[in-house]
Amino acid sequence: MTLGLKWFHLETLQSYIQEYELEHVINFYYEKLMDKKGKILELGKNQLQLLPTFMDRGLKMEGVIESDKGKEACHERCSKLNQSAKLLQAKLPNFKTGSLYDAVIVPFGVMSLTSKRVDSIKLLKNVHTHLKNTGTIIVDLSLQNEFTILQTEDVVIEKKNELIVGESKLVQIDLIEQKATYTLSVEHWNEGQISNKESKVQSYVWFGIKEFKLVLEKIGFSSVIIYADYSDNHKDLSRGKVFTFLAQK
């Protein structure tokens, strides 16, 4: 995976992400979920990236998503695979499906997109409530590694006849609340002309690795395993950029 998690929540990058960024992630998640016989719930803010593919592979998937456009996009992707998904549109910290699940997955830094840390904790508690006994939570986080205001990161992607240019800029940081706010912009160029562009302001809440493990354990999760960059080697986390936590209720 070449893009950082903050780019996964831009609408104009979704086709590129689906085509080029997900294969390794899908294989990693599927390996952790393939033995689940009961229902699995994916949570998403603007997209449900894994649900259609996993339904096509035979897993019993449901989804909760905040975005109306994201819900429609997921239905369309499922329809192309001759699948029909049960989706709920709701705020993630407060969702109620009326079901218990063998696993709940919160991929691609979705948990960090809440406006307040208290909402992130509330979301984790809500996941715990929706899991069967011995059910599994899988959640992705990335470390905050930018702390200088106006610090930028540029992304340049060449895709067939298209050039994609992205810029993220850190505009606010709160070290007490552990929240960073970025401006994100993407331009799609085709034959010297801009064919599409998107810009938004997005805040992210961050946790330390050991801190988040303690948060999970305090909520009631156990047997926490941490993986780096969707690799099964969970012994060395020192060079990781994306960290996946797997734990049991």
N, C-alpha and C positions, 0 to 999 in steps of 0.2 A: 504494500500500500504506500503510495507516494504522497498523497495529500494528507495534511493534518486534519483532525476531527472537526475543527471549526469551519472547514470548507464544505462539510457534508450537509450543511443546513441551508445552502443556497439553491434555489429552485433551478436556475439556469445551468447548474453543473450536474443535475441528476442523471441525464442521459450518459454523460461521460463516466460518472461514478458507477452506474449500473454496468457499463460495458468494460471498464478497465480497472476498477479499484476493488471489486467485491469478491472475486473468485477465492482468494486466500482466506478472507474473513468468513465467507459462507462455509468453506470446508472446515475451518476451525470450529465454528458454532455448531455445524451439523454433527461433527464428531462428538460433541458434548451432549447433544440432544437426541441422537438417533435411537437410543434405547428407551426413550420415554414413550409409554403406551397411552398415557392420558393427554389432556389438552395442554397446549403451550401458548402463552400470551406474550406478544411483542408490544412494547410501548414505544410510541414515537411522537415527536413534536410536529414535524412537517412532512415526514415520510415514514413508511414502514418498508424498510429496505429488504428484510429477510423473509417476511411472511409469504409472498407469492412463490418464491423458489422452494421453500420448505413444504408448503402445501403440495406443490408439484412432486416432491420427493416422498410424499405420504405421511408427513407429520400432521397432527391435528392442531392447526393453528387458529388463533383468534388475535385480534388487535385492538388497541386503544390508541387513538390519535387525536391531537388537538386541532389540527388544520382541516378545514373542509376540503380544500384543494388536494391535500395529501390523502384524504379518505377516498376521494374520487379517483385519484391516480392509482391507488392500491387496487380498487375495484377493477379498473381498466387492465392493469397488469395481470390480475388473477383471471379475468375473462379471457385474455389472450392465451392463457394456459389451461382453459376450460375448467377453472376452479371458481368457487363461490365462497367468499370470506365473510365471516361474522365480525363486523367492525363496530366499535363504539366511539363516538366523538365526544370527548370530555377532557377537562383539565386533569393532567396526570396526577397531581397530588391528591385529588378528590374522587377519582373514578371508582365506580362500583359496577361490577359485571354480574354479580349474583352467582358466580362460579368459583370453584377452587381449581388450581392448576398444578400439574406436575412440575412446571418450570415457568418462570417469568424472565424475559430477557429485556434488557435496557441498553441497547447497543449504541455505538458511535457518539458517546458523550452526551446523550439526551438528558441524563440526570443533571448535568452541569448547566443546562439552559434555563433553569428556574431563576427568577429574579432575586430570590433570597435563599440563604442557606437553610432557613427553617423549612422552606418548601421542599428542598432536596431531602431533608430528613423525613418530612411528612410523606414524601413519595416512597421512600424505602420502607417506612412502617406500613404503608398501604399495600406494597408488594408482599410484605410478610403476611398480612391479613389474607391475601388472595391465594396463598400457597397451601397446598396440602401438607400434612406432617411429612417431613423428610423431602419436601419439595425443594427445588433448586432455583436460586437467583443467579443470573449472569449479567454483569454490568460493566461497561467500559468507562474509563476515565483517562484524561491526559493531564500531565503535570503542567503547571503554569511556569513557563521559562522566560517570560518577557516582563520586565518591571520598569522600563524606562518609557516615559510618556513620549509619544510620536515614534516609537520604535516600529519599524515596518518589516513585513515579510512579503516578498514578491514570488508569484508563481507563474511560470510560463509553460504552456502545454501545446505541443503541436499534434493536431488530430486530423489526419487526412488533409483536406484542403482548408482546414480551419486553424486559426491561432487563438488560443485562450490566454488572456493575461489577467491575473488577479493580484490584488494588493490588500493586505490586512494592516491596520494601523491601530496601535494601542492608544486610546484617548483618555481613559480614566482607569485608575487602579485604587482599590481600597484594601489595604493590607490587614485591617482589622476584620472586616467582613469576608475577606478573601474572595473578592469579586473584581474581575477585569472587564472593561468595556472596549470593544473594537468597532471601527468602521471597516466594513468588508465591501469590496467592489470587484466585479468581474466584467470584462469586455470580451466579446466573441468577434473576431475579425475574419472576414472572408473576402478574398481578392481585393485587399486594401480598404475595405469598408467595414464599419461596425454593423454586424447583423443582429446583435442582441447584447444587452448589458443589464446589470443588476447591482444595486448597492443597498446596504442596510446597516443599521447600528445594532450590535448584538452584545449582550452581557453574558459572562460565564462565571459561575461559582467554581472554585477549585478546592480540592482536598489534598493533603499529603497522603502518601501510600500507607504508612503505618496508622495515620489518623483515620483513614477511611476503613481500614480493617477493624479498628477499635469501634468505630461507629456501627458497623455491621454486627459485631459481637454484642454490643450494648442493646441493639434492637432485638436480638434473639437468634441471630444466625450463628452457625458454627462451621467447623471444618473449612475455613476460608483458605482458598488457594489463589495465588496471584500469578498471572501470566503476562509476559511482555511481548507486544507486537504480534499477537496471535500465534505465538509459538508454544509448543508443548513443553519446552524447557522453562520451568518456573524456578530454577535454581539461581540464575543470574539475571537480575532486573536492572543492573546498573546502566545499561545503554538503551533501555526501553523508552519509547515515546508514547505508546498507547498501552494502558494497563487494564487487563480484564480480571475482574474478581468473580470467582465462583464460590458459592457458599450454600449450605443446607439449612433449612428451617428446623 
